[in-house]
């Protein structure tokens, strides 16, 4: 499958890695020249320096050759507009990262195939975590857009004897297999996610993890 990704931040890089490992042909778009150079050095992908809100830029890179367009920049409006332009140019399946739940609903009405709304997802009751800690969820509510990429979204409370306790996020094992999206303390208060943050017992983590690495990550966290 031919997939083109707009935005090469943390989420974009995870998507690149997952899609490549699953045998997809991947291309990347970003307006920032330095980011384009960085991703070109890190991955074997075709990289375009282009503005996804400029239809001439998108036309010039023959975007209609791709089957899926995924926009995960840090700007909701840009992601929505980029997806609409990509669809207008012939791509049938377009996926946008939209943080504002109100815009997410509008995007769906406009015909965007899937929207990924992290804030809305965080507000959902994904599962019940026991106060004793260490329980790994038996159910995960993963958006269809992530399911198609072989990725699960999981919420888990760190066990009291978990191997990762005391480790900084930036030094966690299997870093290419999973990522931490959000962290809460045991009282459900958000903690800023930073590479230097040390994992503590009873932290509640919302993570994205490859399906085939779920058990390995489970062993680290529980």
N, C-alpha and C positions, 0 to 999 in steps of 0.2 A: 504494500500500500504506500502511496506517495503522500506524505504529510508535510505541511509547511507550518512552522511555529513563529509567531511574532512575539518578541520579548525574550531576552536571554538572561533574566535574573535567576534566582534560585529555583523557582518553579519551572522556568523554561529549560534549565539545564537538566533537571530530573526527567522531564518529558523527552528531551533529546536522547538521554541515555536509555530510558525504558524502550522507546520506540525503535532505536537502533538495535538494541539487544533482541528485540522481538522480530527482527528481520525487515523492518520498514525502511523505505527510502525517505530520508529527512532533509529538509532545507530550513534555513533560519533567516528571519528578517529582523533587523534592528536599526534604528536611526542613529545610534551612537557608534561612531567608528571604532573607538577603543574596545567596546564590548564585542563588536564584530571580530576584531583581531583576536580577542581573548578566546571566544568560542571556536574560532577557526583553528587555533593552536591546540585546543583541548579535545575537539571532536573531529571526526572525519565526515563533515557535512558541507553542503553547499551553503554559503553565507551571502546574503544580500544586504547592502546598506541602503535602506529605503524607508520611506514614510508610509505607514499602512493607511493613513488617512488621505493619501494622495492617489487618486485613481490612475494617474499617468505612471507613477512609480510602480504600482502593482501590475499594470498592463505591460510595462517594460520588462518585467521578469517572468512573463508568461505564466502567471499564477494559475491560470485555468488548467494547466497540466496536472495540478495536484488534486487529490481526492478529498482531503481534509485540511481545513484551515483552523489553527488554534491560536487565539490571541490572549497572551497572559502578561501584558505590560502592566505597569502600576496605575494605569489611568482607565477608569471604567468607560468613559465616553469614547476614548480612542479605541478600546477593544470592541465596543459595539459598532462603531463606524467602520472599523477595519473589517469586521465580519460581514457587515452589510455590503461593503464594496466587493469583498471577495465573492460573496454569493452572487452579486450582480454580474461579476466577471465569469461566472460559470461553475464555481465550486458548490457542490450540493450540501456538504456537511460542514458547518462552521460552529466553532465552540469558543465562547468568550468567558474570561474571568471577570466577574462583576461583583464588586464588594458591597454596593448599595442594593439592598433587597428590592427597593422600589424600582431601580433601574433594571434589575434582573427580570422583573415581571414585564416591564416594557419591552425589553430585548426579546423575550420569548414571543410576545405578541407581534413583534416585527419580523419574526420568522427565523431567528437564530436557533439553530438545532438544539444546542445545550448551553446553559450558563452554569458556571461554578461560582457560588456565592459563599465565601468562607465565613462571613459574619452571620449569615442566616443559618449556616450549618452549625456554627458554634452555639447558637441559641436553641437548637433542637435538643431534645433529650435523647441522645444517641443510645444510651444504655444506662443501667443502674450499676454503679460501682460500690461494692461493699466497703464499709468503713474500715474493715480489717486490712484492706490493701492486698495487693498481689493478684487480684482477680483479672484475668484477661477476658475481654468481651467475647461472648458467644455469638453476638450479632453485630454487624457493622452496617451502617447506612452509608453506602458509597454511591456518589452520583454516577449515573450511567456513563458520563464522559470519562470518568476515571476507570470504570470497570472495563471499558473497551481497550484501555491501555494496560490492563493487567495490574492495576494498582488498587489497594484497599485503603480506605480511611478508617482509622481505628482510634478509639479513646481508651486509655488504660491508666490505672493507678500503679505507680512504681511500688514494688514489693519491698518489705523491710530489709530483706537480705539480697536484693537484686545485685548482680555483678557490676552494674553501671553506677551504683551509688558513689558519690564523691568525684565522679569523672566530669570533666567539662564537656559541653555539647560538641565543641570543636574536635575533641579527641575520642568520641564514641566509636566503637567497632562497627564494621559493616556500613560505613558512611555512604557507600554507593547504593545501598539497598533500601534505605529508608531516610526520612527526614522528619524533624519535629516542627509542627506548624504552630502549636500553641502550648503554653505551660500554665497550669494553675497550681496554687498551693492547696493544702488539704482543706482549707476553708473556701475553696472555689474562687479565690482572688487571682486575677491574671498577673503573670510575671513576664516581663519583657524577655523575648527569646534572643539570646546572645551567645556567641561562640564560647565565651568564658563562663557562662552559667553552669554551676555544678548541680548535677542531679541529686535530689534528696528523696528519702523515703516518703511515700504518700503524695508525691507530686503527681498531678493528673496531666498526662500528656495526650495531645491530639496529634496523631502521626499519619503520614502517608508511607505505605510500605508495599514493596513488591509482593504479589501473592505467593511466589515461590520462596520468599524469605520470611514469611510470617512466623513460622515456628522458631526460626533462629532468633528473630527479634524478640519473640515471646520469652525465650530463655534468658535474654539479657535484662528484661524489664521486670520479671516476676520472681 
